Amino acid sequence: MNLEKKLQALSDAFGVAGFEDEVREVLRDMVSPYVDTCEVDPLGNLTCSRGSGDAVMLDAHMDEVGFMVRWIEKEGYLRLTGLGGWDERILLAHRLTLKTRDGGKVHGVIGTTPPHILSEDERGKVVPLEDLFVDVGARSREEAEEIGVRIGDPATIHYPFQRIREGYVTGKAFDDRAGCLVAAEALRILAEEKLPYRLVVNFAACEEGGLRGARAAAFRVAPKLALAVEGTIGADMPGVPEAKQPVRLGKGPAITLADRSITVNPRLVRFLEKVAEENGIPYQYKLPAYGSTDAGAIHLERGGTLAGVVSVPCRYIHSPVSTLLLSDLEATIRLVVAFLRRAAELL
């Protein structure tokens, strides 16, 4: 399976924060041949390791932003609450996929009032998430329950993965299925190499809910060195000044200097720069201080851990249709692999 097909499998898998089961199974199948152990902890993290000695940890989160059913109206419409950070401007009139308790899928539409019957003032307003409703074709609460919908069911806006042109693809949840694929490919590429440390790859649950999975995993693993791998904010687009573009597509992996959860130790930043330059890998900096990542939780555990972040540039994250260049994804894999081959220099 080539890189694009692997990304498609990960992107199309359902994996709302706290409900990452499908993503976890795709990843387990991808990486099991290349590791000694794969374990699932009570939070839902999939933690895979090979080798022995001090732990070097890669982390990439499995979950995507989504929703949970918070109420079923007597007329059969659903009300939602958010799981992760959504931009309320973009939610109206999207198709929604809900996962029921028995693992089935129910499809619906986030409804929108026709503009013909709205006042001019109403047409210009953003509808808050708490006021949105979902139409699943049920005419009563009982009908909604008959098709399997219950309060607490997770949901996400899902448009299938698609190639826009050669090397340029779109799909949901590239934050952080792109990072998951980087970590999985690193395990595959390094499978036959003996590393002078224990390599632990944590595919984290619940990053979008507050960096929860990575925090628990870091406490358990107790790494000496860690690298979070993300899909981050590509904003090279009309209307965004260059000084406000956190990263740009086509410029290679982004090295984080600081964000809202971590200021990366300059020693690690310089090391990543050196590895990239010596291997001819293009790179850029993620402009501070946008967003937060699992590194923010990892670096505070067990008295402190040397931790950093490398990201794949992705446009339109936290929306139903992210985009990325496969060349950036490939360059990020090269950088992470080169970093792991020399990581012992930092231990």
Long-range contacts (C-beta under 8 A, 24 or more apart in sequence): 3-181, 3-185, 3-326, 3-329, 3-330, 4-163, 4-169, 4-326, 6-30, 6-181, 6-184, 6-185, 7-161, 7-169, 7-171, 7-174, 7-177, 7-178, 7-181, 7-326, 7-329, 8-161, 8-169, 8-171, 10-173, 10-177, 10-180, 10-181, 11-161, 11-171, 11-172, 11-173, 11-174, 11-177, 12-158, 12-160, 12-161, 12-171, 12-172, 13-177, 14-97, 14-99, 14-105, 14-154, 14-156, 14-158, 15-62, 15-63, 15-64, 15-173, 15-177, 16-63, 16-64, 16-65, 16-66, 16-67, 16-68, 16-83, 16-84, 16-99, 16-154, 16-155, 16-156, 17-63, 17-64, 17-65, 17-66, 17-83, 17-84, 17-205, 17-206, 17-207, 17-208, 17-209, 18-44, 18-63, 18-83, 18-154, 18-205, 18-206, 18-209, 19-63, 19-66, 19-99, 19-154, 20-44, 20-62, 20-63, 20-205, 23-62, 23-63, 23-177, 23-180, 23-203, 24-62, 24-203, 27-62, 27-180, 27-184, 27-203, 30-184, 30-188, 31-184, 31-187, 31-188, 31-201, 33-191, 34-187, 34-188, 34-190, 34-191, 35-187, 35-201, 41-216, 41-217, 41-220, 43-205, 43-206, 43-212, 43-213, 43-216, 43-217, 44-205, 44-206, 44-213, 45-202, 45-203, 45-204, 45-205, 45-213, 45-214, 45-216, 45-217, 46-202, 46-203, 47-200, 47-201, 47-202, 47-203, 47-217, 47-220, 47-221, 48-187, 48-200, 48-201, 48-202, 48-203, 49-198, 49-199, 49-200, 49-201, 50-187, 50-191, 50-195, 50-198, 50-199, 51-194, 51-195, 51-197, 51-198, 51-199, 52-198, 53-196, 53-197, 53-198, 54-197, 54-198, 54-223, 54-224, 54-347, 55-197, 55-198, 55-199, 55-200, 55-221, 55-222, 55-223, 55-224, 56-195, 56-197, 56-198, 56-199, 56-200, 56-223, 56-224, 56-225, 56-226, 56-340, 56-343, 56-347, 57-200, 57-201, 57-202, 57-217, 57-218, 57-221, 57-223, 57-225, 57-226, 57-227, 57-298, 57-305, 58-183, 58-186, 58-199, 58-200, 58-201, 58-202, 58-226, 58-227, 58-228, 58-229, 58-336, 58-340, 59-183, 59-201, 59-202, 59-203, 59-204, 59-214, 59-217, 59-218, 59-226, 59-227, 59-228, 59-229, 59-294, 59-295, 59-298, 60-176, 60-179, 60-180, 60-182, 60-183, 60-201, 60-202, 60-203, 60-204, 60-228, 60-229, 60-230, 60-294, 61-176, 61-179, 61-180, 61-203, 61-204, 61-205, 61-206, 61-207, 61-208, 61-213, 61-214, 61-294, 62-176, 62-177, 62-180, 62-203, 62-204, 62-205, 63-176, 63-204, 63-205, 63-206, 63-207, 63-208, 63-209, 63-213, 64-156, 64-172, 64-173, 64-175, 64-177, 64-208, 65-156, 65-208, 65-318, 66-154, 66-155, 66-156, 67-96, 67-154, 67-155, 67-156, 68-152, 68-153, 68-154, 68-155, 69-98, 69-134, 69-149, 69-150, 69-151, 69-152, 69-153, 69-155, 70-151, 71-151, 72-141, 72-144, 72-145, 72-149, 72-151, 73-133, 73-141, 74-140, 74-141, 75-139, 75-140, 75-141, 76-136, 76-137, 76-138, 76-139, 76-140, 76-141, 76-143, 76-144, 77-111, 77-133, 77-134, 77-135, 77-138, 78-108, 78-133, 78-134, 78-136, 78-144, 78-149, 79-130, 79-132, 79-133, 79-134, 80-129, 80-132, 80-134, 80-155, 81-129, 81-130, 82-129, 83-154, 83-208, 83-209, 84-208, 84-209, 84-318, 85-208, 85-318, 86-129, 86-318, 87-318, 87-319, 88-126, 88-127, 88-128, 88-129, 89-126, 90-319, 90-320, 91-127, 91-129, 91-132, 91-157, 92-127, 92-132, 94-157, 94-320, 95-157, 95-158, 95-159, 96-134, 96-155, 96-156, 96-157, 96-158, 97-155, 97-156, 97-157, 97-158, 98-136, 98-149, 98-153, 98-154, 98-155, 99-153, 99-154, 99-155, 100-148, 100-149, 100-150, 100-153, 101-148, 101-150, 101-153, 102-148, 104-148, 106-136, 106-147, 106-148, 106-149, 106-153, 107-136, 108-134, 108-135, 108-136, 108-137, 108-155, 109-134, 109-135, 110-134, 110-157, 111-135, 157-320, 158-320, 159-320, 159-321, 164-323, 167-325, 167-326, 167-327, 168-323, 168-324, 168-325, 168-326, 169-323, 169-324, 169-326, 170-321, 170-322, 170-323, 171-321, 171-322, 172-320, 172-321, 172-322, 173-322, 174-231, 174-312, 174-314, 174-317, 174-322, 174-323, 174-324, 175-230, 175-231, 175-232, 175-314, 175-317, 175-318, 175-322, 176-207, 176-229, 176-230, 176-231, 177-231, 178-230, 178-231, 178-312, 178-314, 178-324, 178-329, 178-332, 179-228, 179-229, 179-230, 179-231, 179-311, 179-312, 180-229, 181-329, 181-333, 182-229, 182-310, 182-312, 182-329, 182-332, 182-333, 182-336, 183-229, 183-336, 185-333, 185-337, 186-333, 186-336, 186-337, 186-340, 189-333, 189-337, 190-337, 190-340, 190-341, 193-341, 195-340, 195-341, 195-343, 195-344, 196-344, 197-224, 197-343, 197-344, 197-347, 199-340, 204-294, 207-293, 207-294, 211-261, 211-292, 211-293, 211-294, 211-296, 211-297, 212-297, 213-294, 214-294, 214-297, 214-298, 215-297, 215-298, 215-301, 218-297, 218-298, 218-301, 218-302, 218-305, 219-301, 219-302, 222-301, 222-302, 223-298, 223-305, 224-305, 224-306, 224-347, 225-305, 225-306, 225-307, 225-343, 225-346, 225-347, 226-295, 226-298, 226-299, 226-305, 226-306, 226-307, 226-308, 227-295, 227-307, 227-308, 227-309, 227-310, 227-336, 227-339, 228-293, 228-294, 228-295, 228-298, 228-307, 228-308, 228-309, 228-310, 229-309, 229-310, 229-311, 229-312, 229-332, 229-336, 230-293, 230-309, 230-310, 230-311, 230-312, 231-311, 231-312, 231-314, 231-317, 231-322, 231-324, 232-286, 232-291, 232-311, 232-312, 232-313, 232-314, 232-317, 233-286, 233-290, 233-291, 233-314, 233-317, 234-313, 234-314, 234-315, 234-316, 234-317, 234-323, 234-324, 235-315, 236-315, 237-315, 243-287, 244-287, 245-287, 246-286, 246-287, 246-290, 246-291, 247-284, 247-286, 247-287, 247-311, 247-313, 248-284, 248-313, 249-313, 249-315, 249-323, 249-324, 249-325, 249-328, 250-313, 250-325, 250-327, 250-328, 251-282, 251-283, 251-284, 251-313, 251-328, 252-276, 252-281, 252-282, 252-283, 252-284, 252-328, 252-331, 252-332, 252-335, 253-281, 253-283, 253-284, 253-310, 253-311, 253-312, 253-313, 253-328, 253-331, 253-332, 253-335, 253-336, 254-283, 254-284, 254-285, 254-286, 254-310, 254-311, 254-312, 254-313, 255-283, 255-284, 255-285, 255-286, 255-308, 255-309, 255-310, 256-285, 256-286, 256-288, 256-293, 256-295, 256-308, 256-309, 256-310, 256-311, 257-285, 257-286, 257-288, 258-288, 258-289, 259-286, 259-288, 259-289, 259-290, 259-291, 259-292, 259-293, 259-296, 259-309, 260-289, 260-290, 260-291, 260-292, 260-296, 261-292, 261-293, 261-295, 261-296, 261-297, 262-292, 262-293, 262-295, 262-296, 262-299, 262-307, 262-309, 264-295, 264-307, 264-308, 264-309, 265-306, 265-308, 267-306, 267-346, 268-306, 268-307, 268-308, 268-346, 269-308, 271-339, 271-342, 271-345, 271-346, 272-308, 272-310, 272-335, 272-339, 275-335, 275-338, 275-339, 275-342, 276-335, 276-338, 278-338, 279-334, 279-335, 279-338, 281-331, 281-334, 281-335, 281-338, 282-331, 283-331, 283-335, 284-313, 286-311, 306-346, 310-335, 310-336, 310-339
